[in-house]
Amino acid sequence: MAEVVLTDVTKVFPPDVVAVDRMNLHIQDREFIVLVGPSGCGKSTTLRMIAGLEEITEGEIRIGQRVVNDVPPKDRDIAMVFQNYALYPHMTVYKNMAFALRMRKYPKREIDARVREAARVLGIEELLDRKPKALSGGQRQRVAVGRAIVRQPKAFLFDEPLSNLDAKLRVEMRAELKRLHRQLQTTTIYVTHDQEEAMTLGDRIVVMRDGVVQQVGAPLEVYEAPANRFVAGFVGTPPMNFMAGRLVAEGGGLHFDEGSFRIRLAAAQAQALGEWAGREVVLGIRPEAMGTSPQGRFAGGDNAVPVRVGVVEPLGEKMDLYVSTPNHPDLVARVDAQRDIEAGQQLRLYLDMTKVHVFAPGQDGANLTAPAAAAVA
């Protein structure tokens, strides 16, 4: 087990495509960290550079106490699990799991002990004599993980290992990977484009876009205090709602004026945003922070938004309302299920003002109401 440290790591593909741009990241010993972002953001390239499968253009990668920039993959003491499992079809499960140890000339007795222990941990002891074609997708994934476990590496690297599984099996395997990490306590670096996967698995998540780290933090920290508008819109399902408008100082308070409605910001928000009075901003609010009744956490003064309901999606105890204002046609509210809300209806949604975020204008606008800790780490 070991910490992994990236210092100003950059990867440029010819002729001048910057895949990763001056990445700095300190992964603690035994930490489970998840790199997440849309396709093409540089997360898999980062993982491959740590593994040694891609050369870095600039910077330094350290695993434990050793700089590994020029160390071949086989000598970095890491184990990688790929998206396509990469099992040898002509070998049994036992031989697939034992292969790396055999290549390193481990004694047969030790190989057997490691393989059988890994199979026990993963619950695949009865599969050791089968070949991959006789296994389900979930079983193949367990074998791929087992092949990594037997090596007892300093770090595990996972490159979207669950993307080929169906939704139910992905949920089961997420729980299995989390359990394994608690049991093995091995430093783990995991890549995914699925933000729900990132939120449930990681001790910390690293949100990337266009090769640049946008924010690093614990999942709930990133969810509740996104550093910028990109992170706010990427993390969360359904995504955060955004409404452009202007901040107006009036009646001793600060209001957000969307054009078709005006809401009063909380005192703490007004204090943080004083210098933005009279300027254009973007208000962000998550769907679950909108309610249909001015009760409980939605109680307040001027915090109501008049909307028109376009689509109603029942979800059991909850329902998603796709609503619009005259200036913003694509808002979503997740509210308690009610039978008297129908498409075409006019109603008022009340905001939980403690959950409101205000961003600077632009697609990458900084979160003006987030604490300093929400900045890129």
N, C-alpha and C positions, 0 to 999 in steps of 0.2 A: 504494500500500500504506500501511496506517496501523493504529495501535492503536485499539481501541474500548473506551471506559470507561463503565460504568454506575454512577451514584452515587445510592443511595437511591431507585431507580426503583420506582414503585408504579403499578399499574393497577387501578382500581375501576370495575366495570360497574354501571349502575343496577339495582336501587336501592342495594345495598351489597355487591355480590359482589367480593371482593378476589381478582383473578386473579394478580397478582404483588405481593409484599409486601416493600418496602424492599430491593430487590436491589442488591448491590454486586459488580461484576465487572470485572476489568481484563484485557482480551484483548490480548496482545502483538502487535506488528507481525509479520506472516508466520505467526502461530500458527494451527493447526487446532484449534478448540475445539468440543466437542459438548455440546449441552444434551439431557439424557436424563431420562426419568421417565414415569410412567403417564399415560394420557389425562386431560386436565383439570388437569395440574400447573402450567401456565402457560408452558411452553417455547415454543410457537408464538406466544403473545401477546407474549412477550419479543422474539422475532425480528421480529414485525410492528412493534413499537415502534421497534426499531433501524432498520427499513426506512422508517419514517414512515407505515405503513399504519394504525397505531393511535396515537392521541394518548396521551401519558403523563399520569397524574393528578398525580404528584409526582416530583421528582427531576431528574436531568440525564443526558443521553446525549451523549457526545463521540466524534466520529470524527476521528482525527488531532488537529489542534489546534483544531477548531471544535466548539462546542456546537450540536447540530442539533435541539434540541427543537422549534423553530418553522420548520425548513427543510423544504420540500416533498420528497417522495420522489425526484422526478426530479433534484433538486439535491444529493443526499447522496453521490453518486458511489459507489453500491453497485449490485450486480447480484444479483437474486434468482432462484432456481430453485425452482419449485413442485412439489407432489406430482403434479398432473395435467398437467404439462408446459406447458400454456397456449400451444400452438402455434396459429398461424393456419391453419386447414384449407385455405383457398383459395390460400395462398402456397406456393411451392417452399421447400425447405430453405434455399437460398441467400437468398431474400428474407426468410424468417423470421429468419435470422441477421443480415441486414443492416438490418432494420427500424429498430432503435433508433438506429443510426448515421445512417441517412437522415433520421430525424426531427430529429436534431441538426445536420443540414446538413453532414456530413462530405464531403469531396471524393470523387468516385466512385472514383478510383484508390486512395485510402486504404481505403475501404470494401472494395473488392475484395481488397486485400492482406490486410486483417485477417480477412475471412471465409475466404479460402483457407488462411491460416496456421492458423486455429482448426480448420478441417476436416482439415488435415494432422495436427495434434496429436491429434485425436480419431479419426482413421482413418475419416472419413466423406466423403472427397473424391468418391467415386463416387455419393454420394446427393444432391448439391447440386441436381440438376434434378428430384428427386422431390417429391411432396407428402406430408404427414404420414400420410395414409391408406394409403400404400404402404410404410410403415415398420413394423418390429417395435417392441415396447415398448422394448427396449434401444436401438435406433437413435433413437427419439423422445427418449429421455432424453439421448443424446449431443448431439442437436440443441439441446435446451433448455440444456445446459451450454455448448455452443458459442455460443449467443446471448448468454450471460453473459460468456464469455471475450472476445469481440470488443470489448466495451466497455472492457476493461482498467481495471476499477474499483479502488477502494481496498480493497474487501472483497467477498467472495462470501457470500451468505446462502442456505442450503439448507433447505427445509422438507419433511422426510420424502420426499426425491426418489426413493427406491428402493422405497417401500412397494407400488407397483403392479406390481412385477416378480416373476417366479417366483424360487424359492430359489437356483437355480444362477446365474441372471443377476444377482441381488443380490450374490452373492459376487464375480462378475466385475467388476461396476460399482464395488464397494468398492475393489478393487485399482486400477481405473482412476482413481478420484477421488484416491486416495492418491498415485498416480504423477503426476497432474496437479498436485497441490499441491506436490510436490517440485520439479516443473519450473517452475511459475509463481511459486511463493513469494508467494502473495497471502493476506492475512488471510482466514480462512474460519470462518464460524459455521454449525454444522450442527445441525439438530433431528431427533431420532428418538425413538421409544418402544422401539426394539430395543436392548437393552443390549449384545448381541454386536456390533452395528454400531458402537456408541459405543466399545467396548473396542478394536476393530481400527482405527478411523479417527483418533481424537482424540490430539493431543499432551497435552491435558488434557480431562477430562470434568467436567461440572457436573450433579450429580444434584439434581433438583427434586421437591418434593412439595407439593401444595396452595399453590402460589405462592411457596414458600420454598425457598431453596437449602439443601440438606442437607449437601453436601460438594463441594469442588473439589479436583482433584488429577490426577496422571498415572494412566492406567488401572490399572496394577498397584498403585499406592499405594492407590487406592480399593478394589481387590479384596482386597488383603492386610491393609489396616488401615481397615476401614469405620468411619465416625464413629459410627454408631448402628445399631440393629437394622433400621430401614427400609432403609438403604443396603446392609447385609449381605444382606438377603433379596432385594433387587431386582437387585443386580449378581451375576451368576454363574448358570450353567446346568449341572446342576440347582441350585436355590437352596440357600443354607445351611440346615442343620438347626438347630433350636432346641429346647432341653430346659430346662424350669423345674426349679429345685431350690434347695438351700441350701448355703452355704459353711460347712464345719465345720473348726475347728482341732483337730488330733489328731496325736499322735506327732511333734510338732515340725514338722509340715507343714500345708498347707491342702488340704482335700478338697472336691470337689463331690459332694453327695449328692442323687441324683435320686429316691430312694425305693426303687427296685428295684436300684440299683447305686451304687457310690461309687468315684470316681477321684481320684487324687492330682495336684494341679496342679504345674507346674514351679516351680522356686525363684523365678525372676524374676516369674512370675505371682503367686505367693503373696506376695511382697514388695509388689507393686503393689496387692494386694487385702486387705492385712491388716486394714484398718478395716471391711471387709465381712464379716468372720468372724461367723457366726451369723445372717446376713441372707439373704433370698431374692434370687436372681439368675437369669439365663438364660444357659445355656451355648450357644455357637454353634460348629459345626464343619462345614466344607465336605465334600461327599460324597467327594471325592478324598483327603481327609485321614483316611479310615477304611480299614483293611485287615483281611484275614482271617487274617493270620499275624503273630505278635509278632517280626518280623524287620526288619532295616534301620531305617528311620526310625520304624517302629511299635514298635521294641523299647523296653521301659521296665518300670516297676514296676506300679503299680496303674492301668492305663490301658485295661482291657478292659470292654466293654459287652455283656452277654448280650442277644441279640435273637432274634426269630422272623422267618423269611423269609416274606413274603407273595407277592411277585411277583419273577420274575427276567427281566430284559431284556438279551439278548445284544447287544453292540455291536461285535463283532469282537474286537480285542485286549482290550477292556474289557467289563464288564457292570455294569448298574445293579441293585442289590438294594434292593427296597422292603421295609423291615423295621420292626419295632415292639418297643417295650418295654411293660410293663404300663401305664405312664403316658403314653407317647408313641407313637401308632399310625402316624405318617406320616413316618418317617425314610427317607433315601435314602443308599446308599453306592455309590460308583463304584470298583470293584475290578478287578484283573486277571481275565481270563476263566478260569473253571474249570468242568469238566464235572460235578463232584460236588456242586454246590449246587442244591437244589430247593426249590420252594415248600413251606412247612410245616416246614422244617428249623429246628432250634435251633442257633445258633452264636454265637461270640464275635467281636465286631469290636474291633480295637485302634485307638486314636486316636493320631495324630501330635500329641503334646502341644505342640509348637512352633507348631502351627496353631490351637490352641484360642483362642476369644474368650469373654470373659465380659461380659455386658451387664447394665445396671440393669434392673429389672422394667419392664414396659410395652411397647407396640408401638413406641415411639420411644426406648426406653432407650439411654442413651449406652454406647459401648464402653469398659468400665473397664480393658481391657488394651491399648488402642491407644495409640501414642505421641501426644504433643501435636500433631505434624504432621498427624494424621488429622482434627483438628477442622476445622470449616467455614472455608474460606479466603476 
